[in-house]
Amino acid sequence: MKKADSSAVKVWRIANAIWTALLLMLLAVLIAVRYFFFDWIPFMAVLLSGALIIVQMVWFILIEPRIAYRTYEYQVGQTELLTRAGIFIKRETIIPFVRIQNVETQVGPIMKRFNLKSVEVTTAGGAARIELINSTEADQIKKVIDEAVNRLEGAGR
């Protein structure tokens, strides 16, 4: 079984930090609204919101990305794709190549900075994703799956 690229932890941390920054801005708006318009909102509610954001910050920026990296695995076999992920709820997905309808790679701005891509495999019943792997490896996996799907489609005709 292979793992995501080690830079994946940094990408998850940056993405989670962006969401946390949005929550902090929302908290600042709540404080301003309370101060200027709704002084009846208990200060304890604002304080509790701030404490929850701090707990969220510690979990999603410091702890969760490292655990997610350790638990995420994938394997591209001869006839199927296997992914395993999950911190509290373990999820294993096996997708036979004969069921695959579409394979595509995805890259976002943060992923591009670290030379990472994700490979998404779509079937009639859903999708599976190989997340945050090296761009070269992602392109190679996409090519291998495409060739296997085309070979299997040709054999079925």
Contact map, one row per residue, 1 for C-alpha under 8 A:
1110000000000000000000000000000000000000000000000000000000000000000000001110000000000000000000000000000000000000000000000000000000000000000000000000000000000
1111000000000000000000000000000000000000000000000000000000000000000000001110000000000000000000000000000000000000000000000000000000000000000000000000000000000
1111100000000000000000000000000000000000000000000000000000000000000011011100000000000000000000000000000000000000000000000000000000000000000000000000000000000
0111110100000000000000000000000000000000000000000000000000000000000010011000000000000000000000000000000000000000000000000000000001111000000000000000000000000
0011111100000000000000000000000000000000000000000000000000000000000000000000000000000000000000000000000000000000000100000000000000011100000000000000000000000
0001111110000000000000000000000000000000000000000000000000000000000010000000000000000000000000000000000000000000000000000000000000000000000000000000000000000
0000111111100000000000000000000000000000000000000000000000000000000000000000000000000000000000000000000000000000010000000000000000000000000000000000000000000
0001111111110000000000000000000000000000000000000000000000000000000010000000000000000000000000000000000000000000000000000000000000011000000000000000000000000
0000011111111000000000000000000000000000000000000000000000000000110010000000000000000000000000000000000000000000000000000000000000000000000000000000000000000
0000001111111100000000000000000000000000000000000000000000000000100000000000000000000000000000000000000000000000000000000000000000000000000000000000000000000
0000001111111110000000000000000000000000000000000000000000000000000000000000000000000000000000000000000000000110010000000000000000000000000000000000000000000
0000000111111111000000000000000000000000000000000000000000001000100000000000000000000000000000000000000000000000000000000000000000000000000000000000000000000
0000000011111111100000000000000000000000000000000000000000011100100000000000000000000000000000000000000000000000000000000000000000000000000000000000000000000
0000000001111111110000000000000000000000000000000000000000001000000000000000000000000000000000000000000000000100000000000000000000000000000000000000000000000
0000000000111111111000000000000000000000000000000000000000000000000000000000000000000000000000000000000000000100000000000000000000000000000000000000000000000
0000000000011111111100000000000000000000000000000000000000011000000000000000000000000000000000000000000000000000000000000000000000000000000000000000000000000
0000000000001111111110000000000000000000000000000000000010011000000000000000000000000000000000000000000000000000000000000000000000000000000000000000000000000
0000000000000111111111000000000000000000000000000000000000000000000000000000000000000000000000000000000000000000000000000000000000000000000000000000000000000
0000000000000011111111100000000000000000000000000000000000000000000000000000000000000000000000000000000000000000000000000000000000000000000000000000000000000
0000000000000001111111110000000000000000000000000000100110000000000000000000000000000000000000000000000000000000000000000000000000000000000000000000000000000
0000000000000000111111111000000000000000000000000000000000000000000000000000000000000000000000000000000000000000000000000000000000000000000000000000000000000
0000000000000000011111111100000000000000000000000000000000000000000000000000000000000000000000000000000000000000000000000000000000000000000000000000000000000
0000000000000000001111111110000000000000000000000000100000000000000000000000000000000000000000000000000000000000000000000000000000000000000000000000000000000
0000000000000000000111111111000000000000000000000100100000000000000000000000000000000000000000000000000000000000000000000000000000000000000000000000000000000
0000000000000000000011111111100000000000000000000000000000000000000000000000000000000000000000000000000000000000000000000000000000000000000000000000000000000
0000000000000000000001111111110000000000000000000000000000000000000000000000000000000000000000000000000000000000000000000000000000000000000000000000000000000
0000000000000000000000111111111000000000000001001100000000000000000000000000000000000000000000000000000000000000000000000000000000000000000000000000000000000
0000000000000000000000011111111100000000000000000000000000000000000000000000000000000000000000000000000000000000000000000000000000000000000000000000000000000
0000000000000000000000001111111110000000000000000000000000000000000000000000000000000000000000000000000000000000000000000000000000000000000000000000000000000
0000000000000000000000000111111111000000000001000000000000000000000000000000000000000000000000000000000000000000000000000000000000000000000000000000000000000
0000000000000000000000000011111111100000000001000000000000000000000000000000000000000000000000000000000000000000000000000000000000000000000000000000000000000
0000000000000000000000000001111111110000000000000000000000000000000000000000000000000000000000000000000000000000000000000000000000000000000000000000000000000
0000000000000000000000000000111111111100000000000000000000000000000000000000000000000000000000000000000000000000000000000000000000000000000000000000000000000
0000000000000000000000000000011111111111100000000000000000000000000000000000000000000000000000000000000000000000000000000000000000000000000000000000000000000
0000000000000000000000000000001111111110000000000000000000000000000000000000000000000000000000000000000000000000000000000000000000000000000000000000000000000
0000000000000000000000000000000111111110000000000000000000000000000000000000000000000000000000000000000000000000000000000000000000000000000000000000000000000
0000000000000000000000000000000011111110000000000000000000000000000000000000000000000000000000000000000000000000000000000000000000000000000000000000000000000
0000000000000000000000000000000011111111100000000000000000000000000000000000000000000000000000000000000000000000000000000000000000000000000000000000000000000
0000000000000000000000000000000001111111110000000000000000000000000000000000000000000000000000000000000000000000000000000000000000000000000000000000000000000
0000000000000000000000000000000001000111110000000000000000000000000000000000000000000000000000000000000000000000000000000000000000000000000000000000000000000
0000000000000000000000000000000001000111111010000000000000000000000000000000000000000000000000000000000000000000000000000000000000000000000000000000000000000
0000000000000000000000000000000000000011111111000000000000000000000000000000000000000000000000000000000000000000000000000000000000000000000000000000000000000
0000000000000000000000000000000000000000111111100000000000000000000000000000000000000000000000000000000000000000000000000000000000000000000000000000000000000
0000000000000000000000000000000000000000011111110000000000000000000000000000000000000000000000000000000000000000000000000000000000000000000000000000000000000
0000000000000000000000000000000000000000111111111000000000000000000000000000000000000000000000000000000000000000000000000000000000000000000000000000000000000
0000000000000000000000000010011000000000011111111100000000000000000000000000000000000000000000000000000000000000000000000000000000000000000000000000000000000
0000000000000000000000000000000000000000001111111110000000000000000000000000000000000000000000000000000000000000000000000000000000000000000000000000000000000
0000000000000000000000000000000000000000000111111111000000000000000000000000000000000000000000000000000000000000000000000000000000000000000000000000000000000
0000000000000000000000000010000000000000000011111111100000000000000000000000000000000000000000000000000000000000000000000000000000000000000000000000000000000
0000000000000000000000010010000000000000000001111111110000000000000000000000000000000000000000000000000000000000000000000000000000000000000000000000000000000
0000000000000000000000000000000000000000000000111111111000000000000000000000000000000000000000000000000000000000000000000000000000000000000000000000000000000
0000000000000000000000000000000000000000000000011111111100000000000000000000000000000000000000000000000000000000000000000000000000000000000000000000000000000
0000000000000000000100110000000000000000000000001111111110000000000000000000000000000000000000000000000000000000000000000000000000000000000000000000000000000
0000000000000000000000000000000000000000000000000111111111000000000000000000000000000000000000000000000000000000000000000000000000000000000000000000000000000
0000000000000000000000000000000000000000000000000011111111100000000000000000000000000000000000000000000000000000000000000000000000000000000000000000000000000
0000000000000000000100000000000000000000000000000001111111111000000000000000000000000000000000000000000000000000000000000000000000000000000000000000000000000
0000000000000000100100000000000000000000000000000000111111111100000000000000000000000000000000000000000000000000000000000000000000000000000000000000000000000
0000000000000000000000000000000000000000000000000000011111111110000000000000000000000000000000000000000000000000000000000000000000000000000000000000000000000
0000000000000000000000000000000000000000000000000000001111111111000000000000000000000000000000000000000000000000000000000000000000000000000000000000000000000
0000000000001001100000000000000000000000000000000000000111111111100000000000000000000000000000000000000000000000000000000000000000000000000000000000000000000
0000000000011101100000000000000000000000000000000000000111111111100000000000000000000000000000000000000000000000000000000000000000000000000000000000000000000
0000000000001000000000000000000000000000000000000000000011111111110000000000000000000000000000000000000000000000000000000000000000000000000000000000000000000
0000000000000000000000000000000000000000000000000000000001111111111000000000000000000000000000000000000000000000000000000000000000000000000000000000000000000
0000000000000000000000000000000000000000000000000000000000111111111100000000000000000000000000000000000000000000000000000000000000000000000000000000000000000
0000000011011000000000000000000000000000000000000000000000011111111110000000000000000000000000000000000000000000000000000000000000000000000000000000000000000
0000000010000000000000000000000000000000000000000000000000000111111111000000000000000000000000000000000000000000000000000000000000000000000000000000000000000
0000000000000000000000000000000000000000000000000000000000000011111111100000000000000010000000000000000000000000000000000000000000000000000000000000000000000
0000000000000000000000000000000000000000000000000000000000000001111111110000000000001110000000000000000000000000000000000000000000000000000000000000000000000
0011010110000000000000000000000000000000000000000000000000000000111111110000000000000000000000000000000000000000000000000000000000000000000000000000000000000
0010000000000000000000000000000000000000000000000000000000000000011111110000000000000000000000000000000000000000000000000000000000000000000000000000000000000
0000000000000000000000000000000000000000000000000000000000000000001111111000000000011110000000000000000000000000000000000000000000000000000000000000000000000
0011000000000000000000000000000000000000000000000000000000000000000111111100000000111100000000000000000000000000000000000000000000000000000000000000000000000
1111000000000000000000000000000000000000000000000000000000000000000000111110000000111000000000000000000000000000000000000000000000000000000000000000000000000
1110000000000000000000000000000000000000000000000000000000000000000000011111000011110000000000000000000000000000000000000000000001000000000000000000000000000
1100000000000000000000000000000000000000000000000000000000000000000000001111100011100000000000000000000000000000000000000000000000000000000000000000000000000
0000000000000000000000000000000000000000000000000000000000000000000000000111110111000000000000000000000000000000000000000000000000000000000010000000000000000
0000000000000000000000000000000000000000000000000000000000000000000000000011111111000000000000000000000000000000000000000000000000000000000000000000000000000
0000000000000000000000000000000000000000000000000000000000000000000000000001111100000000000000000000000000000000000000000000000000000000000000000001000000000
0000000000000000000000000000000000000000000000000000000000000000000000000000111110000000000000011100000000000000000000000000000000000000000000000001000000000
0000000000000000000000000000000000000000000000000000000000000000000000000001111111000000000001111000000000000000000000000000000000000000000000000000000000000
0000000000000000000000000000000000000000000000000000000000000000000000000111101111100000000011111000000000000000000000000000000000000000000000000000000000000
0000000000000000000000000000000000000000000000000000000000000000000000000111100111110000000111100000000000000000000000000000000000000000000000000000000000000
0000000000000000000000000000000000000000000000000000000000000000000000011110000011111000000111000000000000000000000000000000000111000000000000000000000000000
0000000000000000000000000000000000000000000000000000000000000000000000111100000001111100011110000000000000000000000000000000000000000000000000000000000000000
0000000000000000000000000000000000000000000000000000000000000000000100111000000000111110011100000000000000000000000000000000000000000000000000000000000000000
0000000000000000000000000000000000000000000000000000000000000000000100110000000000011111111000000000000000000000000000000000000000000000000000000000000000000
0000000000000000000000000000000000000000000000000000000000000000001100100000000000001111110000000000000000000000000000000000000000000000000000000000000000000
0000000000000000000000000000000000000000000000000000000000000000000000000000000000000111110000000000000000000000000000000000000000000000000000000000000000000
0000000000000000000000000000000000000000000000000000000000000000000000000000000000000111111000000000000000000000000000000000000000000000000000000000000000000
0000000000000000000000000000000000000000000000000000000000000000000000000000000000011111111100000000000000000000000000000000000000000000000000000000000000000
0000000000000000000000000000000000000000000000000000000000000000000000000000000000011100111110000000000000000000000000000000000000000000000000000000000000000
0000000000000000000000000000000000000000000000000000000000000000000000000000000001111000011111000000000000000000000000000000000000000000000000000000000000000
0000000000000000000000000000000000000000000000000000000000000000000000000000000011110000001111100000000000000000000000000000000100000000000000000000000000000
0000000000000000000000000000000000000000000000000000000000000000000000000000000111100000000111110000000000000000000000000000000000000000000000000000000000000
0000000000000000000000000000000000000000000000000000000000000000000000000000000111000000000011111011000000000000000000000000000100000000000000000000000000000
0000000000000000000000000000000000000000000000000000000000000000000000000000001110000000000001111111000000000000000000000000000000000000000000000000000000000
0000000000000000000000000000000000000000000000000000000000000000000000000000001110000000000000111111000000000000000000000000000000000000000000001001100100000
0000000000000000000000000000000000000000000000000000000000000000000000000000001000000000000000011111000000000000000000000000000000000000000000000000100110000
0000000000000000000000000000000000000000000000000000000000000000000000000000000000000000000000111111100000000000000000000011000000000000000000000000000000000
0000000000000000000000000000000000000000000000000000000000000000000000000000000000000000000000111111111000000000000000001111000000000000000000000000100000000
0000000000000000000000000000000000000000000000000000000000000000000000000000000000000000000000000011111000000000000000001111000000000000000000000000000000000
0000000000000000000000000000000000000000000000000000000000000000000000000000000000000000000000000001111100000000000000001110000000000000000000000000000000000
0000000000000000000000000000000000000000000000000000000000000000000000000000000000000000000000000001111110000000000000111100000000000000000001001100000000000
0000000000000000000000000000000000000000000000000000000000000000000000000000000000000000000000000000011111000000000000111000000000000000000001000000000000000
0000000000000000000000000000000000000000000000000000000000000000000000000000000000000000000000000000001111100000000011110000000000000000011001000000000000000
0000000000000000000000000000000000000000000000000000000000000000000000000000000000000000000000000000000111110000000011110000000000000000000000000000000000000
0000000000000000000000000000000000000000000000000000000000000000000000000000000000000000000000000000000011111011000111000000000000000000000000000000000000000
0000000000000000000000000000000000000000000000000000000000000000000000000000000000000000000000000000000001111111000010000000000000000000000000000000000000000
0000000000000000000000000000000000000000000000000000000000000000000000000000000000000000000000000000000000111111100000000000000000000000000000000000000000000
0000000000100110000000000000000000000000000000000000000000000000000000000000000000000000000000000000000000011111110000000000000000000000000000000000000000000
0000000000100000000000000000000000000000000000000000000000000000000000000000000000000000000000000000000000111111111110000000000000010000000000000000000000000
0000000000000000000000000000000000000000000000000000000000000000000000000000000000000000000000000000000000111111111110000000000000000000000000000000000000000
0000000000000000000000000000000000000000000000000000000000000000000000000000000000000000000000000000000000001111111100000000000000000000000000000000000000000
0000001000100000000000000000000000000000000000000000000000000000000000000000000000000000000000000000000000000111111100000000000000000000000000000000000000000
0000000000000000000000000000000000000000000000000000000000000000000000000000000000000000000000000000000000000011111110000000000000000110000000000000000000000
0000100000000000000000000000000000000000000000000000000000000000000000000000000000000000000000000000000000100011111111000000000000011110000000000000000000000
0000000000000000000000000000000000000000000000000000000000000000000000000000000000000000000000000000000011110011001111100000000000111110010000000000000000000
0000000000000000000000000000000000000000000000000000000000000000000000000000000000000000000000000000000011100000000111110000000011111000010000000000000000000
0000000000000000000000000000000000000000000000000000000000000000000000000000000000000000000000000000001111000000000011111000000011100000010011000000000000000
0000000000000000000000000000000000000000000000000000000000000000000000000000000000000000000000000000001111000000000001111100001111000000000000000000000000000
0000000000000000000000000000000000000000000000000000000000000000000000000000000000000000000000000001111100000000000000111110001110000000000000000000000000000
0000000000000000000000000000000000000000000000000000000000000000000000000000000000000000000000000001111000000000000000011111011100000000000000000000000000000
0000000000000000000000000000000000000000000000000000000000000000000000000000000000000000000000000011110000000000000000001111111000000000000000000000000000000
0000000000000000000000000000000000000000000000000000000000000000000000000000000000000000000000000011100000000000000000000111110000000000000000000000000000000
0000000000000000000000000000000000000000000000000000000000000000000000000000000000000000000000000000000000000000000000000011111000000000000000000000000000000
0000000000000000000000000000000000000000000000000000000000000000000000000000000000000000000000000000000000000000000000000111111100000000000000000000000000000
0000000000000000000000000000000000000000000000000000000000000000000000000000000000000000000000000000000000000000000000011110111110000000000000000000000000000
0000000000000000000000000000000000000000000000000000000000000000000000000000000000100000000010100000000000000000000000011100011111000000000000000000000000000
0000000000000000000000000000000000000000000000000000000000000000000000000000000000100000000000000000000000000000000001111000001111100000000000000000000000000
0001000000000000000000000000000000000000000000000000000000000000000000000100000000100000000000000000000000000000000001110000000111111000000000000000000000000
0001000000000000000000000000000000000000000000000000000000000000000000000000000000000000000000000000000000000000000011100000000011111000000000000000000000000
0001100100000000000000000000000000000000000000000000000000000000000000000000000000000000000000000000000000000010000111000000000001111100000000000000000000000
0001100100000000000000000000000000000000000000000000000000000000000000000000000000000000000000000000000000000000000111000000000001111110110000000000000000000
0000100000000000000000000000000000000000000000000000000000000000000000000000000000000000000000000000000000000000001110000000000000011111110000000000000000000
0000000000000000000000000000000000000000000000000000000000000000000000000000000000000000000000000000000000000000001110000000000000001111111000000000000000000
0000000000000000000000000000000000000000000000000000000000000000000000000000000000000000000000000000000000000000000000000000000000000111111100000000000000000
0000000000000000000000000000000000000000000000000000000000000000000000000000000000000000000000000000000000000000000000000000000000001111111110000000000000000
0000000000000000000000000000000000000000000000000000000000000000000000000000000000000000000000000000000010000000000011100000000000001111111111000000000000000
0000000000000000000000000000000000000000000000000000000000000000000000000000000000000000000000000000000010000000000000000000000000000011111111100000000000000
0000000000000000000000000000000000000000000000000000000000000000000000000000000000000000000000000000000000000000000000000000000000000001111111110000000000000
0000000000000000000000000000000000000000000000000000000000000000000000000001000000000000000000000000000000000000000000100000000000000000111111111000000000000
0000000000000000000000000000000000000000000000000000000000000000000000000000000000000000000000000000001110000000000000100000000000000000011111111100000000000
0000000000000000000000000000000000000000000000000000000000000000000000000000000000000000000000000000000000000000000000000000000000000000001111111110000000000
0000000000000000000000000000000000000000000000000000000000000000000000000000000000000000000000000000000000000000000000000000000000000000000111111111000000000
0000000000000000000000000000000000000000000000000000000000000000000000000000000000000000000000001000001000000000000000000000000000000000000011111111100000000
0000000000000000000000000000000000000000000000000000000000000000000000000000000000000000000000000000001000000000000000000000000000000000000001111111110000000
0000000000000000000000000000000000000000000000000000000000000000000000000000000000000000000000000000000000000000000000000000000000000000000000111111111000000
0000000000000000000000000000000000000000000000000000000000000000000000000000011000000000000000001000000000000000000000000000000000000000000000011111111100000
0000000000000000000000000000000000000000000000000000000000000000000000000000000000000000000000001101000000000000000000000000000000000000000000001111111110000
0000000000000000000000000000000000000000000000000000000000000000000000000000000000000000000000000000000000000000000000000000000000000000000000000111111111000
0000000000000000000000000000000000000000000000000000000000000000000000000000000000000000000000000000000000000000000000000000000000000000000000000011111111100
0000000000000000000000000000000000000000000000000000000000000000000000000000000000000000000000001100000000000000000000000000000000000000000000000001111111110
0000000000000000000000000000000000000000000000000000000000000000000000000000000000000000000000000100000000000000000000000000000000000000000000000000111111111
0000000000000000000000000000000000000000000000000000000000000000000000000000000000000000000000000000000000000000000000000000000000000000000000000000011111111
0000000000000000000000000000000000000000000000000000000000000000000000000000000000000000000000000000000000000000000000000000000000000000000000000000001111111
0000000000000000000000000000000000000000000000000000000000000000000000000000000000000000000000000000000000000000000000000000000000000000000000000000000111111
0000000000000000000000000000000000000000000000000000000000000000000000000000000000000000000000000000000000000000000000000000000000000000000000000000000011111
